[in-house]
Amino acid sequence: MDEKPARHEITRKRVLFEVPGMDAVTVRRDIAYRTTDTGVLTMDVYRPPEAGAPLPAVMFLMGFSDAGVRTHLGCAAKEMESYISWARLVAASGFVTITYTTGVDPAVDTPAAFDYVTQHADSLGIDRHRLGAWACSGHGPTALALLMRGTGLRPRFAALFYPYTIDLDGRTEIVEAQRVWGFANPAAGKSAADLPADVPLFIVRAGLDQMPYLNSSLDRFIAAALALNLPITLINHATGSHAFDISDDSGKTPAVVKQTLEFFARQA
């Protein structure tokens, strides 16, 4: 029998901030949202304890194939403690939160998951018009593509932590990073002008991020968005490294996470 790969240490790391009620959050697991040739894709829905409905919601957007994540890390992304703890944290702050699995093409699965949530908002206890998003790292291009799509509902607000974004000014840095890390890049060929002018973005930059091409491309993206006067809130964690929210237990990390929750509360 094939043995499951051992879980990587990073899959055990939790977000380094807590609020009361995280352990009381209720979870509906493995709700089928899409069937592909490789199997059924599912989502987990977290709710605040004893909450009424409908509630605002935050989806944690995925830009990697779970097959690849399992191969390298030993579990699906939604099974990682970082996503579980983030989902519980945001749910305990008054939101429904959603994580989900992906198949071979997260660029297709992510909008499918988002559309499932909007179409089944009533049964999920969600206000479909107050649905936001969170994404990080290589999940960034898939999140941006969802924000930029021209048809259907899209997130009303989004938080992007140390994200890969889009290539601008003839650069190919995101394409190069995609080749190395294997994330989807459905926003390729887009520009900051394709972002909607009415969707607030909360962007967290890790000043000491060592991921190839990340900050150089992110800095150009931020400059382009500001030149268009888009509604961006920028947090520069000057001493933060990549994935600081689960690895850097310093005074700045809790402050950044708290600011993220406050952003969600304002926008919802």
DRENFI-709664 format. One line per field, with one value per residue: x, z, y of N, C-alpha, C in turn; residue number from 1. Coordinates in pm, whole numbers, plus 32768, in hexadecimal, padded with zeros to 4 digits. Each point is the difference from the previous one (the first is absolute). Example, Ala and Ser with C-alpha at 12.3 -4.5 7.8 and 13.67 -1.06 7.14 Angstrom:
n_px	(8527,7FDD)
n_pz	(830C,7FB8)
n_py	(7DC7,8069)
ca_px	(7FA7,8052)
ca_pz	(8000,8006)
ca_py	(8077,8077)
c_px	(805A,7FB3)
c_pz	(8000,8049)
c_py	(8078,806D)
i	(1,2)
This chain:
n_px	(8054,7FCE,806E,7FAF,8022,806C,7FB3,8014,806A,8007,7FD1,8058,802B,7FDF,7F98,805A,7F7F,7FC3,7F81,7FB4,7FDE,8083,800B,7FAB,8052,7F8F,8010,7FD3,8029,8054,7FD3,7FC4,805E,804D,7FD9,8079,804F,803D,7F7F,7FC9,7FE7,8038,7FA6,8044,7F94,803F,7FBD,7FE4,8023,7F90,8030,7FC0,7FA2,8029,8077,8057,804C,8062,8025,8040,8030,7FF4,8083,8004,8029,7F96,8002,8026,7F9D,7FAD,8031,7FFA,7F81,7FC3,7FC0,7F7C,7FF8,7F81,8056,8043,8049,804F,7FCB,800D,8074,802A,7FC9,8034,8072,7FF2,7FE1,805D,8029,7FA7,8056,7FBA,804C,8042,8025,8053,7FE3,8070,7FE0,8005,7F90,804A,8031,7FD3,8040,8058,7FF0,8013,8063,8031,7FE7,8035,805B,8010,8001,804C,8005,7F82,801D,8063,7F93,8017,802B,7FCB,7FC7,8024,802F,8062,8081,804B,8078,805C,807A,8017,7FAA,805A,8043,7FDF,8022,806B,800E,7FDF,8053,804B,7FBE,7FD4,7FE6,7F85,7FD8,803C,8071,7FC1,8059,8081,8038,8072,802C,806D,7FB2,800B,801A,8025,8027,8051,7FEE,7FC1,7FF3,804F,8004,7F80,8016,8070,7FC0,7FA4,8066,802F,7F93,7FDA,7FF8,7F7D,7FF7,7F80,8049,8047,8046,7FD7,7FC0,8039,7FFB,801B,803B,7F96,7FC8,7FA2,806F,7FF0,8081,801D,806F,8032,8062,8047,8034,800D,7F96,8029,7F7C,8033,8026,7FE5,805A,8059,7FBB,7FFA,807B,8017,7FC7,8037,8074,7FE6,7FDC,8067,8046,7FB3,8038,802D,7F96,807D,8000,8072,8022,8067,8004,8044,7FE7,7F92,8001,8015,7F7A,8019,7F86,8050,8061,7FCB,8017,7FF8,801E,8044,801A,7FE8,804E,804E,7FFB,8010,805D,8022,7FED,8042,8055,7FFC,8008,805D,8036,7FEA)
n_pz	(8000,7FB7,8037,8056,7FB9,804A,805F,7FAE,8041,7F8A,7FE6,8062,7FB6,806C,7FDB,800B,8009,8071,7FF3,8061,801B,7FE7,807A,800E,7FA0,7FBA,7FD6,7F88,8005,7F9B,7FEE,7FB0,7FB7,7FDE,7F92,8007,7F99,8059,8007,8077,7FE6,8074,8053,8059,804B,802E,8072,801E,807C,7FF7,7F84,7FE7,7FA8,7F8E,7FED,8013,7F97,801C,7F80,8022,7FA5,7FAA,7FF2,8056,7FB0,8038,7F87,7FCE,8044,7FE2,7F85,800A,802C,7FBA,7FD6,7FF5,7FB4,7FED,7FFC,7FC9,806D,7FA3,7FA2,804B,802F,7F86,7FD0,8068,7FEB,7F7C,800D,805C,7F94,7FE1,7FBE,7F96,800E,7F8C,800C,7FA2,7FC4,7FBD,7F7D,7F83,8002,8060,7F89,7FF0,805B,8005,7F83,7FE8,8059,7FCC,7F86,802D,803F,7F95,7FB7,8064,7FF0,7FD5,7FC3,7FD6,8001,7F7E,8014,7F8D,8032,8063,7F8D,8059,7FF3,8016,7FDF,7FED,7FFC,7FD8,8063,8005,7F99,803F,8074,7FC6,7FC5,8077,8038,7F9B,8022,7F85,8019,8033,8076,8043,8040,806E,803D,800C,8049,7FDC,8032,8003,7FA7,7FB4,7F9B,7FB6,7F8B,8013,7FA8,7FC7,8085,8028,806B,7FEF,7F7F,8020,8059,7FA3,7FAC,805F,8020,7F82,8028,8002,7F83,8027,804E,7FC3,7FDB,807F,801E,8047,7F83,8006,8069,8041,7FE2,8014,7FF1,8080,7FF7,804E,7FE5,8024,8009,7FED,804B,804A,7FAF,8004,7FEE,7F9E,7FE1,807B,8050,7FA7,7FE8,8083,800A,7F8C,8032,8077,7FC4,7FB1,806B,8043,7F92,800D,8074,7FFF,803A,8019,805C,8011,802A,8022,8011,8026,8073,7FB6,8012,7F98,7FFF,8016,7FC9,7FD0,7FEA,8008,8074,7FB7,8039,7F8E,8008,8082,7FFC,7FA7,8046,806D,7FBC,7FDE,807A,8024,7F9D,8020,807E,7FD8,7FB4,8061)
n_py	(7F88,8067,802F,803D,806C,8003,8033,8066,8028,803E,7F85,7FFC,8063,8045,804A,8061,7FE9,801F,7FDD,802F,7F84,7FFC,7FCC,8066,8027,7FFE,7F83,8020,7F84,800E,807C,7FAA,803C,7F99,7FC0,7FCB,7FF4,804D,8027,7FF7,807F,801F,8034,8047,8005,806A,7FF0,8080,7FEA,7FB9,8003,8071,801E,8035,7FCB,8063,7FF0,7FAD,7FFB,7F92,8053,7F9B,8000,7F99,7FA2,7FC6,7FC9,8076,803D,7F99,8005,8085,800A,7FA0,806E,8006,806C,7FDA,7F9C,8064,7FFB,8033,7FB2,7F94,802A,8023,7F90,7FC1,803D,7FFA,7F80,7FF3,8042,7F9E,7FB2,7FDC,7F95,8000,7F82,7FD9,7F8E,7FE5,7FFB,7FD8,8049,8034,8022,7F83,7FB8,8063,802C,7F7C,7FFE,806F,7FD2,7F8F,8046,804D,7F90,7FD4,8083,7FF0,7F8C,804F,804C,801B,807B,7FD9,806C,7FB1,7FD6,7FEE,8020,7F94,802C,7FA4,8031,7F83,8011,8063,7FC9,7F90,8036,8034,7F89,7FCE,8056,7FD5,7F93,7FF9,7F7F,7FFD,7FD6,805E,7FE5,8025,7FB2,801D,7FA0,8037,7F8E,8052,803F,7F96,8051,8068,7FD2,8067,8061,7F98,7FFF,7F9C,804D,8020,8009,803F,804A,800F,800A,804F,8045,800F,807F,800C,8029,7FF8,8050,7FA0,8068,7FFD,8070,805F,802C,7F7E,8039,7FD3,8074,7FA3,7FBA,801E,801D,7F9B,8042,7F8A,8057,7F93,805F,7F90,8005,7F82,7FF6,7FB4,807A,7FD5,8035,7FDC,7F90,7FE4,8031,7FC3,7F93,8013,801E,7F98,7FB9,8033,7FEB,7F93,8022,7F83,7FCB,8022,7FA1,803E,7F87,8049,7F7E,8069,7FC3,7FFA,7F7D,7FB2,8001,807F,7FF9,7F9E,8058,807A,7FC8,806F,8073,8003,7F7F,7FFA,806C,7FC1,7F8F,8048,8043,7F85,7FD4,806C,7FE3,7F7E,8027,8055,7FA3,7FAA)
ca_px	(7FAC,8047,7FFA,7FED,8079,7FFB,7FDD,806E,7FF4,7FB6,7F6F,7FD7,800B,7F83,800C,8034,7FA5,7F84,7F94,7FA4,7F99,8032,7FE5,7F6F,7FD2,7FCB,8037,7FC5,8072,7FF8,7F8B,8028,7FDB,8022,8032,805C,802B,8056,7FB8,7FA9,8042,7FAC,8022,7FDD,7FC0,800E,7F9E,800C,7FA5,7F7C,7FEC,7F8C,801D,807D,8079,806A,8057,8086,8035,8091,800D,806C,803C,8053,7FBE,8012,8057,8087,8010,800D,8081,806F,7FE9,7FC3,7F70,7FC1,8014,7F9B,801E,8072,7FD8,7FFA,7F7C,7F9B,8002,7FD2,7F6F,7FC2,8016,7FA4,7F78,7FE7,7FF5,7F7C,7FEE,800B,807B,7FFB,8078,7FD5,8066,800A,802C,8077,8001,7FC4,7FCE,7F74,7FBC,7FE8,7F81,7F91,7FE2,7FC4,7F78,7FAE,7FDD,7F9D,7F82,7FC7,8014,7F93,800F,807C,7FF1,805D,7FD2,8052,8030,8068,805E,8087,8064,8088,805D,808B,806C,7FE3,7F70,7FDD,7FCF,7F79,7FA8,7FF3,7FAE,7F74,7FDA,7FFE,7FA7,7F9C,7F78,7FE5,8029,808D,800F,7FE6,807C,8062,8080,806A,8079,807B,7FD0,8026,7F94,7FFF,8073,7FE7,8070,804D,804B,7FCF,8024,7F98,800C,8074,7FDD,7F9E,804B,8046,7FA8,7F8E,7F7C,7FB6,8019,7F96,8000,8069,7FD3,7FAD,8046,7FBA,7F86,7F95,7FC5,7F8B,801E,7FAC,8020,8073,8067,8057,8078,8068,8084,8065,8076,8075,7FD9,806C,7FCE,8032,7FB0,7F7F,7FF2,8018,7F85,7F98,8015,7FD0,7F6E,7FCB,8013,7FA0,7F7B,7FF7,7FFA,7F75,7FB1,7FAA,7FF0,8060,803F,8080,8049,8088,803E,808B,8057,7FBB,802B,7F91,7FB1,801A,7F89,8005,808A,8047,7FB1,8032,7F97,7FC4,7FA7,7F75,7FC8,7FD8,7F8A,7F90,7FDA,7FB8,7F78,7FBD,7FE0,7F8A,7F8B,7FDA,7FCF,7F89)
ca_pz	(8000,7FFF,807E,7FF6,8027,8086,7FFE,8015,807B,7FEB,8004,808D,8035,800B,8000,8082,803F,8026,803D,8046,7FB2,7F8E,8014,7FFC,7F75,7FC8,7F7B,7FA5,7FB0,7F86,7FAD,7F74,7FAF,7F73,7FDF,7F8E,7FD4,8066,807D,8037,804A,8074,804F,808D,8021,808E,802B,808B,805A,801B,7FAC,7FA9,7F72,7FBB,8031,7F9E,7FF5,7FC4,7FC4,7FF8,7F74,7FE4,7F7B,7FE8,7FFA,807D,7FE8,8016,808D,8048,7FE1,8040,808C,8045,8018,7FB2,803B,8066,8077,8046,8078,7FE3,7FCA,8066,806A,7FC5,7FED,8083,802E,7FBC,8026,8089,7FF8,7FCF,7F74,7FCD,7FB3,7FA7,7FC0,7F9F,7FB8,7F71,7FAC,7FB0,7FCD,8062,7FBC,7FE3,807B,805C,7FE1,8013,8090,8022,7FCA,8052,807C,7FE4,7FD6,8072,8072,8061,8051,804D,8060,7FD6,7FAF,7F87,7FDA,8060,7FF8,7FE6,7FE3,8038,7FB6,8020,7FB4,7F76,7FE7,7FDA,7F79,7FF2,8043,7FAB,7F8C,802C,8012,7F7F,7F9D,7FD1,8010,807F,8079,8027,808C,801A,803A,8004,8045,7FBE,8054,7FB6,7F8A,7F74,7FC3,7F6E,7FBC,7FC4,7FBD,7FB0,8053,8000,8082,8031,7FAD,8030,8083,7FE6,7FD5,8074,806D,7FCD,8018,7F8A,7FDE,7FA4,7FEB,7FA0,7F95,8037,803A,8073,7FCD,7FFC,8085,8012,804E,8077,8057,8054,8014,8075,7FD3,8066,7FC6,805F,7FD3,7FF5,7FB1,7FAA,7F8F,7F85,7FB0,803B,8024,7F8E,7FB1,8053,8008,7F82,8001,805B,7FC1,7F91,803B,803A,7F91,7FD4,8075,802C,8092,8039,8082,7FFD,807C,7FE7,8077,7FD5,8030,7FEA,7F97,7FC1,805F,8088,8054,8043,8023,8043,8077,8035,801D,7F86,7FC1,8030,7FD7,7F74,7FF8,8038,7F9C,7F98,8033,8002,7F74,7FDD,8045,7FBF,7F77,7FFE)
ca_py	(8078,807F,8047,808F,8049,803B,808D,805D,804E,807D,7FE6,8001,8088,804A,8091,802A,805F,7FBD,804D,7FA5,7FBC,7FB3,7F71,7FE9,800B,7F84,7FE5,7F9C,7FD5,7FAF,801B,7FF3,8074,7FEC,7F7A,8002,7F7B,7FC5,7FEB,8068,806B,8020,8076,8003,807F,8020,8064,802C,7FB8,8037,8076,8002,8003,7FE2,8040,8015,7F8B,800B,7F86,7FF5,7FD8,7FA2,8009,7F8A,7F7E,7FB6,7F8D,8030,8020,7F82,7FC5,8047,8020,7F8F,8010,8069,8084,8020,7FB0,803B,8049,808F,8020,7FE1,8065,807D,7FF6,800B,8089,805C,7FD8,802F,8092,8023,7FDE,7F77,7FF2,7F8C,7FC9,7F9C,7FB6,801B,7F91,8019,8089,805B,8077,7FE2,7FD5,8070,8043,7FA2,7FFF,8081,8002,7FA5,8046,8067,7FC1,7FB9,8058,7FF6,7F86,800B,806C,8069,8070,7FF6,8084,8027,7F90,802C,7F98,8006,7FAA,801D,7FC1,7FD6,8002,8088,8013,7FCA,8060,8077,7FDE,8001,808C,8044,7FC4,805F,7FD0,7FBF,8045,7FF5,802C,808D,8034,7F94,8011,7FB5,7FFA,7FE2,7FB8,8010,804D,7FF8,803C,8082,8044,7FA2,7FA2,7F75,7FCB,7FA7,7F87,7FB5,7FC7,7F95,7F89,7FC7,7FD7,7FB4,8038,802C,808C,8029,8090,8022,8059,806A,8071,803A,8040,7F9C,7FF4,8056,8078,8004,7F8E,8021,7F9A,800C,7FBA,7FF7,7FE7,7FD4,8049,7FA9,7F8B,7FD0,7FB3,803C,805E,8024,808D,8059,8006,803B,8091,803B,7FF3,8065,8083,800C,800E,8085,8060,8000,802B,7F93,8001,7FA1,8014,7FBA,7FEC,7FD0,7FC3,8014,7F95,7F81,7FA5,7FB9,7FAF,8031,7FF1,7F7E,7FDE,806D,8022,807E,805F,8036,7F9F,800D,8081,7FF7,7FAA,804C,8063,7FB8,7FEA,8083,801D,7FB0,8035,807F,7FEC,7FAC)
c_px	(8058,7FF0,7FEB,8082,7FF0,7FE1,8079,7FE6,7FAC,7F6A,7FCB,7FFD,7F79,801A,801F,7FAE,7F80,7F9C,7FA5,7F9B,8031,7FE0,7F6C,7FC6,7FD0,8030,7FAC,806D,7FD5,7F7B,802C,7FD4,801C,8032,8055,8024,8053,7FBA,7FAD,8052,7FA1,802D,7FD6,7FCA,8000,7F9D,801C,7F9D,7F7E,7FE3,7F80,802A,7FA8,8076,805D,805F,8086,8028,8097,8020,8080,8033,805E,7FA6,8018,8054,8091,801C,8013,8089,8071,7FED,7FB7,7F6E,7FCA,8013,7F9C,8013,8078,7FCF,7FFB,7F76,7F92,7FFC,7FD6,7F68,7FB7,800C,7F9C,7F6F,7FDD,7FF3,7F7E,7FE0,7FEA,8081,7FFF,808C,7FD3,8077,7FFF,802C,807C,8009,7FBB,7FCD,7F6F,7FB4,7FE0,7F83,7F87,7FD8,7FBD,7F70,7FA4,7FD2,7F96,7F79,7FBA,800C,7F94,8012,807F,7FF8,8058,7FB6,805A,8039,8067,8067,8089,805F,8082,8057,808E,805C,7FD8,7F6D,7FD4,7FCD,7F73,7F9B,7FEB,7FAA,7F6C,7FCF,7FEC,7F98,7F8B,7F71,7FF0,802A,8095,800B,7FEA,807B,8061,807C,8066,807E,8077,7FE1,805B,7F89,7FFD,807F,7FD6,807E,8059,8053,7FC2,801D,7F97,8002,8073,7FE2,7F9B,8045,8043,7F9E,7F80,7F77,7FBD,8017,7F95,7FF5,806C,7FC6,7FA7,8058,7FB1,7F7E,7F8C,7FC2,7F86,8020,7FB4,8018,807B,805E,8053,807C,806A,8083,805F,8087,807B,7FE1,8070,7FCE,8026,7F96,7F83,7FF6,8019,7F84,7F8E,800E,7FD0,7F67,7FC2,800C,7F9B,7F73,7FED,7FF8,7F73,7FA0,7F9C,7FFD,8055,802A,807F,803C,8089,803B,8096,805C,7FC3,803D,7F85,7FBD,8018,7F8B,7FFB,808C,8048,7FAD,8039,7F8B,7FB7,7F9B,7F71,7FBF,7FD0,7F83,7F85,7FD0,7FB2,7F6F,7FB1,7FDA,7F84,7F82,7FD0,7FBD,7F7E,7F84)
c_pz	(8000,8087,7FE7,8026,808A,7FF7,8020,807E,7FEE,8007,808F,803C,7FF9,7FF7,808E,803A,801F,8036,8049,7FA0,7F8C,800E,7FF7,7F73,7FCF,7F70,7FB9,7F9D,7F81,7FB8,7F6E,7FB2,7F6B,7FED,7F82,7FD9,806A,8087,8029,804E,806C,8044,8091,8021,8097,8024,8090,8058,8015,7FB0,7FB0,7F6F,7FC0,8037,7F8B,8002,7FC2,7FCB,7FFC,7F77,7FE8,7F71,7FDF,7FF2,8082,7FEC,8016,8091,8052,7FEA,804F,8097,804D,8021,7FA1,8045,806E,807F,804D,8077,7FE8,7FCD,8066,8069,7FCB,7FF0,8085,8037,7FC3,8022,808C,8005,7FBD,7F71,7FEE,7FB0,7FB4,7FD0,7FA4,7FC0,7F6D,7FB8,7FB2,7FD2,8064,7FC0,7FD6,8080,805D,7FDB,800E,8094,802A,7FCF,804D,807F,7FE5,7FDC,8073,8080,806A,805A,8054,8068,7FE4,7FB5,7F85,7FD4,8063,800B,7FD6,7FEE,8049,7FAE,8024,7F97,7F70,7FE1,7FCA,7F71,7FE8,8042,7FAA,7F87,8024,8013,7F7A,7F9E,7FE0,8012,8087,8076,8018,8090,800E,803A,8009,804D,7FBD,8056,7FAB,7F7D,7F86,7FBB,7F68,7FC8,7FBE,7FB9,7FB3,804E,7FF6,8087,8036,7FB1,8030,8087,7FF1,7FD6,8074,8062,7FD3,801E,7F7C,7FE9,7FA1,7FEA,7F9E,7F8F,802F,8034,8077,7FD4,7FF7,8088,800B,805D,8083,805F,8053,8011,807A,7FE0,806D,7FBD,806F,7FD3,7FED,7FB2,7F9F,7F8C,7F7E,7FBB,8047,801C,7F8B,7FA9,8050,8005,7F80,7FFA,8058,7FC2,7F90,8035,803C,7F94,7FC8,806F,802A,8099,8044,808B,8000,808C,7FDB,8083,7FE3,802A,7FEA,7F8F,7FC2,8067,8090,805D,8048,8032,8053,8075,8042,8019,7F85,7FC3,8034,7FD4,7F70,7FF0,8036,7F9E,7F8E,8029,8003,7F74,7FD5,803E,7FBF,7F79,7FFA,802B)
c_py	(807D,8044,8095,8046,803B,8094,8055,8052,807D,7FEB,8001,808C,8048,8096,802F,8072,7FB4,8064,7F9D,7FC2,7FAD,7F6B,7FDF,800B,7F77,7FEF,7F96,7FD8,7FB6,800D,7FFC,807B,7FEC,7F72,8009,7F71,7FB9,7FF0,8078,8065,8032,8080,7FEB,808B,8012,806F,802B,7FB3,804C,807F,7FF3,8002,806C,8052,8024,7F88,8025,7F78,8006,7FC1,7FB1,800C,7F8E,7F86,7FB6,7F83,8027,8020,7F80,7FC0,8041,8013,7F93,800C,806A,8086,801B,7FAD,8036,8052,8096,8027,7FE5,806F,8089,7FFE,800D,808F,8061,7FDE,8032,8098,802C,7FDF,7F6A,7FFA,7F7D,7FDE,7F8F,7FB8,8029,7F81,8026,8091,805E,8081,7FF0,7FE2,8075,8050,7FA5,7FFA,8082,8006,7FA2,8049,806B,7FC4,7FB8,8052,7FEF,7F86,8003,806E,8077,806D,8006,8086,8036,7F8F,8033,7F8B,801D,7FA3,802A,7FC2,7FDF,7FF4,8088,8011,7FCA,805C,807C,7FE4,7FFF,808F,8046,7FCA,805E,7FD6,7FBC,8055,7FEC,802D,8096,8045,7F8C,802B,7FA5,8009,7FD4,7FB6,800E,8042,7FED,803F,8082,8032,7F9E,7F9D,7F74,7FBE,7F9E,7F7E,7FAA,7FBF,7F8F,7F80,7FBB,7FC1,7FBB,8038,8027,8095,8035,8096,802D,8055,8070,8071,8034,8043,7F9E,7FE9,805A,8073,8005,7F8B,8022,7F88,8023,7FAD,8006,7FD7,7FD7,8038,7FAB,7F80,7FDB,7FAA,8044,8056,8034,8095,805E,800C,803F,8098,8044,7FFC,806D,808B,8016,8015,808B,806C,800A,802A,7F94,7FFA,7F95,802E,7FAD,7FFB,7FC8,7FCF,7FFC,7F8F,7F76,7FB0,7FBD,7FA5,802A,7FE7,7F7A,7FDF,8068,8033,807E,805E,8032,7FA0,8008,8083,7FFB,7FAB,8049,806A,7FC0,7FE8,8082,802B,7FB3,803B,8082,7FE8,7FB0,804D)
i	(1,2,3,4,5,6,7,8,9,10,11,12,13,14,15,16,17,18,19,20,21,22,23,24,25,26,27,28,29,30,31,32,33,34,35,36,37,38,39,40,41,42,43,44,45,46,47,48,49,50,51,52,53,54,55,56,57,58,59,60,61,62,63,64,65,66,67,68,69,70,71,72,73,74,75,76,77,78,79,80,81,82,83,84,85,86,87,88,89,90,91,92,93,94,95,96,97,98,99,100,101,102,103,104,105,106,107,108,109,110,111,112,113,114,115,116,117,118,119,120,121,122,123,124,125,126,127,128,129,130,131,132,133,134,135,136,137,138,139,140,141,142,143,144,145,146,147,148,149,150,151,152,153,154,155,156,157,158,159,160,161,162,163,164,165,166,167,168,169,170,171,172,173,174,175,176,177,178,179,180,181,182,183,184,185,186,187,188,189,190,191,192,193,194,195,196,197,198,199,200,201,202,203,204,205,206,207,208,209,210,211,212,213,214,215,216,217,218,219,220,221,222,223,224,225,226,227,228,229,230,231,232,233,234,235,236,237,238,239,240,241,242,243,244,245,246,247,248,249,250,251,252,253,254,255,256,257,258,259,260,261,262,263,264,265,266,267,268)
